Structures are given as C-alpha cells and as structure tokens.
Amino acid sequence: MPASLLQHPFMSQSALAETDSESMVQAMLTFELGLAEVQEARGAVPAGASRQMRDILAAHAFDVEAIAAGIASGGNAAIPFVKQGRAALPDELKRYFHQGATSQDVVDSALMLLLKPRLAALDLLLVRCRIAAITLMEAHAGTAMVGRTLMQQALPITFGVKVAHWAIGLEQARRRLAGVELPVQFGGAVGVHSGWEVHGVDPMTPLVVGNGVKRDLERVCSLCPHKTRCARVLADGPEPEACDFCPNAGTLEALGSH
C-alpha cells in the first residue's frame, strides 16, 4: 500500500516512519504469521510449519514497489503481498500461508496493528497536555476573567476554572482512547466465517495477533439471528444464565479471561 494512503502532513516524524509502505508490509506479515500459529495450535497446520514460515519470511525482502504496482489489478495490497509470500516459501508450506483468510482480513488487521502504537503515542501526548493544563490552572487560580453564556458576557469566572475544564476534557478523551480494543478482521472470503473450523480456527476463540488479543465480535454479533433479543435482554441487566441462547457465549467467556 503506497505510503501516501497512510500518511498525512500533520503526523509526527515517528508516526511517518512507522506508517510507511514497509511498515504496512510487516504488519500484513504479522497478521499472516499470527494466523498460521493459531491454526497450527489447533491442528490445521503441521507442527513446526508456522515457525518455518516465520524464519523464511522474516528474512525475505518483499518487493514493496511491486506490491504497490499490483494494487491496481486486484484492488488491494494483500493480493500481491500474499503472492510474493507464497513464492518465497517451499512448496510444502505454500498452502498454509493465508489459509482461510481473505484480502480484507489482511489489510484491515494490518491497519489496526499500525494504529496500535499511534494510540499509545496519543496517550503520552494527552498526558503531557493534561499536566501542562494543570500547571496553567494552578497558576491562574485567582485570575479573573469574563464568563460567557451564548457568547454573551455573564458572571465572572477565573481563568483557572476555564483551564480546569480543558484538563478534564483531555483526561476523559485519554481514558476513552485507553479503553479502545482494536479488532482483528477475520471473516473469510464472504465474511461469515465459512470454513473456520476446517482451517483450525474456532470462531468462538479470540485470535492472537502480534502482542495482544484482538477481537472480532462485531462481525460475529452482527450476523447473529438473536441480535435484537440480546440487546433487549442486556438492557435489563441480565444474570449470566439469561443469555444462554447466545451462540457467541463462548467468545464472550473467552474474552472475559483476558
């Protein structure tokens, strides 16, 4: 994927360095190797195959320019990337690379992996802004200024109070970002998990990619025939047994253990 599709002029230098074309290729590789490890653990890939793929492909120099040029024919970067990855593997391993996945799974999951360190960087920036705001608030605790309502002058306030509201907003935003879970996309060719069990991935099991557990609940639950009933029951604050009809109960239980 060309870097111009991932970067913009207001990104920091570190962000620009971590969202270039090479980084996208490495993120796609991380997804593919993570998928192979999960499948090997469930018996759909021969023992040791995922490690062999990792050793070979980690040392392989992907042709980034060729991948970018190949986007035009297939509409995404995953197709030429997978083609190059399979070409670098011995015949006995080719079939296990990208097994059960589709192009959107690769691209979307790779973008989430690129986004993860950016959220961490935003967290640090928000902490710095909050600290600066608190310092400014304390310095102007007694500095009077005009208060406004509907843009009209109203009762006086202090500048310290105004800055305090900024600090609260910054911390609220930081906490919301800290709670964001970046999901892995793994729906298969038609987006309904067809053949997951055949390829060794139980749709009720979280898929581990990179350093954390990624979650694909949104797609699973959006297809569930009990979605409306589930929303109604959850709104009433159910006991665990109240959701015994849920076909995704195993996923929820597994996620609760992480």
Secondary structure, 3 states (H helix, E strand, C coil): CCHHHCCCCCCCHHHHHHCCHHHHHHHHHHHHHHHHHHHHHCCCCCCCHHHHHHHHHHCCCCCHHHHHHHHHHHCCCHHHHHHHHHHHCCHHHHCCCCCCCCHHHHHHHHHHHHHHHHHHHHHHHHHHHHHHHHHHHHHCCCCEECCEECCEECCCEEHHHHHHHHHHHHHHHHHHHHCCCCCCCCCCCCCCCCCCCCCCCCCCCCEEECCEEECCHHHHHHCCCCHHHHHHHHHCCCCHHHHCCCCCHHHHHHHHCC
